[in-house]
Amino acid sequence: MKALIYAGPKQAIVKEVPDPTPKEGAVKIDVKYCGICGSDIGIYLGTHPRAKAPLVFGHEFIGTVATDGKKFKKGDRVAAFPLLSCGKCLACRTGNSHVCNTLGLIGIDVDGGICESIYVDEDVLFKLPEDVSDRAAVTVEPLAVIIRAVHQIKFQALESAVIIGAGPIGILTGIVLKNIGASKIFISDINEKRLELAKELGLNTVNSSKENLKDIVKAATDGEGCDVLFECSGSEAAAMDMTEITRVQGRICMVSVHKQPHKVDLRQLNFKEQLIIGTRVYTKEEFRQAVDYCKVLEKDLEKIVTHIVPLRESDKAFDLIADMNAGAVKVVVDCTQK
């Protein structure tokens, strides 16, 4: 079968690989779509600390069950919960296996889903709603990331929000907050095409290369700042500005994983009694919630999938994502087009 392989730094190649091997408790999945994530970009660049070549990319995959199992039948459309936990460390023993001390992922620590087919344990499969489109369903995994973030920060209806970063995660955050009933949602970025999509989705956009996000948010909140800020960019400027943009006793959710230490204005954290909380991935229950939620948000989720590339040309996907003029938000590989 064909698969997209990480062969070394900046080497992504489509090649023939052996068909997957059956294993006890797993069913064969014929992959339909697999999204490309920020972690895949890190793998491609050779900067991911765990991914080792050769490796099949992809952890955001959906597909159709190809062989009957104990829980699933041939023809069922499913999404795969991709986290790999040890089951023994303190986090796992206390119900927090999503932050396992040695947490792994399909597509990072073992071969992933940008391929024609893959065997997956039935225990980590979730049946997709029958009437939800594949284009919306392929966003289930990153949608679960946002559900976790919202739970971590305890976001409430009618609160105001700022999202720094209009990539797939930032725009997905805006979609979820809009559905929850946020009073105001501001989203900032420097990519005009991504901001155009965010505006189409009903978010208040700020091009931070031309406008001052802090001034705009303060003007819209009687000088107080936002209730909740979601940092989705990983940028140095965002780390420095986020405590200033957020109000007294406001909350900051660190959705992005900053790749290096950045300066943070911790004085504001004290003076305003703010809360900063981290979030990483999602629990199995939150993944299940995302599966159900994708039907509710279907039309908006479809819009963030801006590009679908065939498996045979998926080696070009990383160039597409890097092209600022391409307007790529979520790039998805169609694994049936081999």
WOSUL-V171460 format. One record per residue. N is the residue number from 1. RES is the residue in one letter. SS is DSSP state (hx for helix, st for strand, lp for the rest). NEAR is the number of other C-alpha atoms within 10 Angstrom. Layout:
# WOSUL-V171460
N;RES;SS;NEAR  N;RES;SS;NEAR
This chain:
# WOSUL-V171460
1;M;lp;12  2;K;st;19  3;A;st;28  4;L;st;27  5;I;st;26  6;Y;st;25  7;A;st;18  8;G;st;17  9;P;lp;15  10;K;lp;15  11;Q;st;14  12;A;st;23  13;I;st;18  14;V;st;21  15;K;st;13  16;E;st;12  17;V;lp;13  18;P;lp;8  19;D;lp;14  20;P;lp;14  21;T;lp;8  22;P;lp;12  23;K;lp;11  24;E;lp;10  25;G;lp;13  26;A;st;19  27;V;st;24  28;K;st;23  29;I;st;27  30;D;st;23  31;V;st;25  32;K;st;24  33;Y;st;31  34;C;st;26  35;G;st;26  36;I;lp;22  37;C;lp;20  38;G;hx;13  39;S;hx;17  40;D;hx;20  41;I;hx;18  42;G;hx;15  43;I;hx;27  44;Y;hx;22  45;L;hx;16  46;G;lp;19  47;T;lp;14  48;H;lp;15  49;P;lp;9  50;R;lp;10  51;A;lp;24  52;K;lp;16  53;A;lp;15  54;P;lp;12  55;L;st;21  56;V;st;25  57;F;lp;30  58;G;lp;27  59;H;lp;26  60;E;st;26  61;F;st;31  62;I;st;31  63;G;st;29  64;T;st;20  65;V;st;25  66;A;lp;20  67;T;lp;16  68;D;lp;14  69;G;lp;16  70;K;lp;9  71;K;lp;10  72;F;lp;18  73;K;lp;14  74;K;lp;14  75;G;lp;14  76;D;lp;18  77;R;st;24  78;V;st;26  79;A;st;26  80;A;st;24  81;F;lp;26  82;P;lp;23  83;L;st;22  84;L;st;17  85;S;lp;19  86;C;lp;14  87;G;lp;17  88;K;lp;13  89;C;lp;15  90;L;hx;13  91;A;hx;17  92;C;hx;17  93;R;hx;12  94;T;lp;10  95;G;lp;12  96;N;lp;16  97;S;hx;23  98;H;hx;19  99;V;hx;20  100;C;lp;20  101;N;lp;15  102;T;lp;14  103;L;lp;15  104;G;st;19  105;L;st;17  106;I;st;20  107;G;lp;23  108;I;lp;24  109;D;lp;16  110;V;st;16  111;D;lp;21  112;G;lp;24  113;G;lp;32  114;I;lp;31  115;C;st;34  116;E;lp;23  117;S;st;24  118;I;st;22  119;Y;st;21  120;V;st;22  121;D;st;15  122;E;hx;17  123;D;hx;11  124;V;hx;17  125;L;st;21  126;F;st;20  127;K;st;18  128;L;lp;23  129;P;lp;16  130;E;lp;10  131;D;lp;7  132;V;lp;17  133;S;lp;16  134;D;hx;16  135;R;hx;21  136;A;hx;19  137;A;hx;29  138;V;lp;28  139;T;lp;29  140;V;hx;26  141;E;hx;26  142;P;hx;21  143;L;hx;27  144;A;hx;26  145;V;hx;22  146;I;hx;26  147;I;hx;22  148;R;hx;22  149;A;hx;23  150;V;hx;20  151;H;hx;13  152;Q;hx;14  153;I;hx;20  154;K;lp;11  155;F;lp;19  156;Q;lp;16  157;A;lp;12  158;L;lp;14  159;E;lp;16  160;S;st;23  161;A;st;27  162;V;st;29  163;I;st;27  164;I;st;28  165;G;lp;25  166;A;lp;28  167;G;lp;22  168;P;hx;22  169;I;hx;25  170;G;hx;24  171;I;hx;28  172;L;hx;24  173;T;hx;28  174;G;hx;27  175;I;hx;22  176;V;hx;19  177;L;hx;25  178;K;hx;19  179;N;hx;12  180;I;hx;15  181;G;lp;15  182;A;lp;17  183;S;lp;13  184;K;st;19  185;I;st;24  186;F;st;23  187;I;st;27  188;S;st;29  189;D;st;21  190;I;lp;16  191;N;lp;17  192;E;hx;18  193;K;hx;17  194;R;hx;25  195;L;hx;24  196;E;hx;14  197;L;hx;19  198;A;hx;25  199;K;hx;16  200;E;hx;13  201;L;lp;18  202;G;lp;13  203;L;lp;22  204;N;st;17  205;T;st;23  206;V;st;22  207;N;st;15  208;S;lp;16  209;S;lp;12  210;K;lp;8  211;E;lp;12  212;N;lp;12  213;L;hx;22  214;K;hx;18  215;D;hx;12  216;I;hx;15  217;V;hx;23  218;K;hx;17  219;A;hx;12  220;A;hx;14  221;T;lp;14  222;D;lp;9  223;G;lp;14  224;E;lp;16  225;G;lp;25  226;C;st;28  227;D;st;23  228;V;st;28  229;L;st;28  230;F;st;26  231;E;st;24  232;C;lp;25  233;S;lp;23  234;G;lp;18  235;S;lp;17  236;E;hx;14  237;A;hx;13  238;A;hx;19  239;A;hx;19  240;M;hx;15  241;D;hx;15  242;M;hx;27  243;T;hx;26  244;E;hx;20  245;I;hx;26  246;T;st;28  247;R;st;23  248;V;st;20  249;Q;st;15  250;G;st;20  251;R;st;25  252;I;st;25  253;C;st;22  254;M;st;22  255;V;lp;27  256;S;lp;20  257;V;lp;14  258;H;lp;15  259;K;lp;9  260;Q;lp;8  261;P;lp;8  262;H;lp;13  263;K;lp;11  264;V;lp;17  265;D;lp;13  266;L;hx;13  267;R;hx;11  268;Q;hx;17  269;L;hx;22  270;N;hx;13  271;F;hx;10  272;K;lp;16  273;E;lp;14  274;Q;lp;19  275;L;st;17  276;I;st;17  277;I;st;13  278;G;st;14  279;T;lp;19  280;R;lp;15  281;V;lp;19  282;Y;lp;26  283;T;lp;20  284;K;hx;18  285;E;hx;11  286;E;hx;19  287;F;hx;26  288;R;hx;21  289;Q;hx;15  290;A;hx;25  291;V;hx;25  292;D;hx;18  293;Y;hx;18  294;C;hx;24  295;K;hx;18  296;V;hx;13  297;L;lp;17  298;E;hx;17  299;K;hx;15  300;D;hx;17  301;L;hx;25  302;E;hx;18  303;K;hx;17  304;I;hx;25  305;V;st;19  306;T;st;15  307;H;st;17  308;I;st;17  309;V;st;18  310;P;st;17  311;L;hx;25  312;R;hx;20  313;E;hx;15  314;S;hx;26  315;D;hx;21  316;K;hx;15  317;A;hx;21  318;F;hx;17  319;D;hx;11  320;L;hx;17  321;I;hx;19  322;A;hx;12  323;D;lp;10  324;M;lp;14  325;N;lp;12  326;A;lp;14  327;G;lp;19  328;A;lp;20  329;V;lp;20  330;K;st;23  331;V;st;22  332;V;st;26  333;V;st;29  334;D;st;23  335;C;lp;27  336;T;lp;17  337;Q;lp;13  338;K;lp;15
